[in-house]
Amino acid sequence: MELELGLAPPNDAGSCGKRRSAEAFGVKKPTLPLFLRDDDDDGDHGNGEDDTGDARDCEISMGNKRKRLVGWPPVKSAHRPRSNSHVKVKMEGVPIGRKVDLSRHASYHQLHHTLRLMFPSSTSHHGDPYAVTYEEGDGDWMLVGDVPWEDTVMSAKRLKILLV
Amino acid sequence: MGRGGARDGAAAAPPWHSLPDEVLEHAFSFLPAAADRGAAAAVCHGWLGAERRSRRRLAVANCYAAAPRDAVDRFPSVRAAEVKGKPHFADFGLVPPAWGAEAAPWVAAAADGWPLLEELSFKRMVVTDECLEMIASSFRNFQVLRLVSCEGFSTAGLAAITEGCRNLRELDLQENYIEDCSSHWLSYFPESFTSLETLNFSCLEGEVNFAVLERLVSRCRNLKTLKLNNAIPLDKVASLLRKAPQLVELGTGKFSAEYHSDLFAKLEAAFAGCKSLRRLSGAWDAVPDYLPAFYCVCEGLTSLNLSYATVRGPELIKFISRCKNLQQLWVMDLIEDHGLAVVAGSCSKLQELRVFPSDPFGAGQVLLTERGLVDVSASCPMLESVLYFCGQMTNEALITIAKNRPNFTCFRLCILEPRTPDYVTRESLDAGFSAIVESCKGLRRLSVSGLLTDLVFKSIGANGNCLEMLSIAFAGNSDLGLHYILSGCKTLKKLEIRDCPFGNKPLLANAAKLETMRSLWMSSCSLTLGACRQLAEKMPRLTVEIMNDPGRTCPVESLPDDSPVETLYVYRTIAGPRSDTPDYVQIV
């Protein structure tokens, strides 16, 4: 079974009437479920591109955090809590690093898009699967996507793209 | 007599259709409003020509609605131009990077066709340092540069402006993302330069040379607006004020400092000298002890922007209550209901209120309820514009507000948790928002939130006869909701929708409506590709843009009709499809 870095949630066609994006765009490969789908209720028509919802079992530990939706509530970034969000990005096998401003990205999707622009596949290994990791305050390296996006923005000190 | 070639007096006046152009153009110069000029231009061919040749101000609300060269050719005498780019929801991160809206083609066309251009304003566009360099070198009488929510430039570009624009009056940078190249852009203003009236660099992250700033402020005797950034400490603000007591508008920059009585005295004295100060703002992590230093200017203030200020409590409220002539108040929800009650009692001239959430992502404690808004709308007879973030609302409150304030022109309510019902009755808020649109006959802008069914849209469609902009999120039950809006709302210009169960049918049934509007945004709704294709085919003067997940780039031609569409952005244009789409945007 070939694994690749996928932005699609695990195939779960049943619970919500909408088709999953992965199916819709014809990509059938099994993907590493980096993002846990927010499968609360089917009244929630979801956020399409937003895959940063907490899984149910995470909600309890999230405690006082509101469920995160992309772009909601509608406040400009200037009105959000600020952090020094420019972080260095290095890709395995690429000598020159880059810098990216996390606070200017509202979701993982947008970050991945920017990273793809910064490290186009022509400069490194064509289309090989990779994982984006970040270093937290206490020095641990974490996989990008485990916690809600806003938390990653606040805690990430630098990023490293590893070839899987 | 003997007046040479004079004819009989009565026959002298030429008929309307042969009035010389100069007369027409002079007459049109008394029509500043673009809508009036547009109406005049539609009268006849002669007036069309005279109007377009003499148009001085041009506002392009969507940079893709027309090609820059065409705009410049059509209106050759423009002295002031404003161009807007990305859709409004880009402010909230719903538009990925590199979407488009480059200012460069506009700057290039202007450089060619409008050498006498004096004012340029860009909003939500990508402005590069090259653009700024071109502006600085292309317009010999350039006076006003306003950049709002833009990105793509650095302090190096600013240096080109300050160095090259010898007649600059206004440099107004609002909420831009500016790369700091540690360039001493402020130092490039020549020592002989004195024409500055507005300087706003509040969004700049880096340091500026204070001595240079001080000298600049000292010699620009016409400086009316000065908005500093976070890097300027409080004691420096005091010395700047002493140099510029004529200021009308001040943005204080960072306000946090430990309390020192001598600094307090300095500030108080400096403000006492500012008899003309009317507008105050700043990123105040304000130490409440300093607020009394401002008391002497409170009475004169017409505008107070504390939306970046985390100050709270009795000192804040006491401060605002002294501002008896306030017309515009922007504040954080830290003011709470009881603070707004004081505002209601003190600020009888209030026209615009905006209350922002201090903790937008926290779940919990409802800091602000409907009570604050009810009080203000009951006691402020001139209140006409509201932006209000709160935790809860009732129909009763909205109905009361609607009854008290039929003069609302802008009503934007954001209940933080999506689909929140009336917290007392647990019903939807249909009745409340319906009351608003029924009562406020002049409403031009509306944002709805909370639990809402299709019925509220029936009411909005039927009653929103002046409505120009409508924002909808997490609302409605079915296609009917969207159909009510598109088949009603006669003057609708901008419609933005997210996370609503609206599908293809109302879009196709009301396709013609979309050409009467500036733009439509629909994200996370129930649209499919087939309908978008049909729409594009039916309406050639619309551009129909689809946005996929960035990074997942399947060519749209290969996808079946029933593929779901995550984001749709449709706008009318006379320029045809744009050619600068990123890989995640496809035009069908």
Interface residues (C-beta under 8 A of the other chain):
Chain A: L7 K18 R19 S21 A24 F25 G26 V27 G43 H45 G46 N47 G48 E49 D50 N64 K65 R66 R68 L69 V70 G71 W72 P73 P74 V75 K76 S77 A78 H79 R80 D101 R104 H105 A106 S107 H109 Q110 H112 H113 T114 R116 L117 E150
Chain B: F89 D91 F92 G93 L94 P96 P97 A98 S149 E151 E175 Y177 C203 S307 Y308 F356 P357 P360 F361 G362 A363 G364 F389 C414 L416 E417 P418 R419 S471 A473 R498 D499 C500 P501 S523 S524 C525 S526 N548 D549 P550 G551 R552 C554 S558 L559 S563 P564 E566 T567 Y584
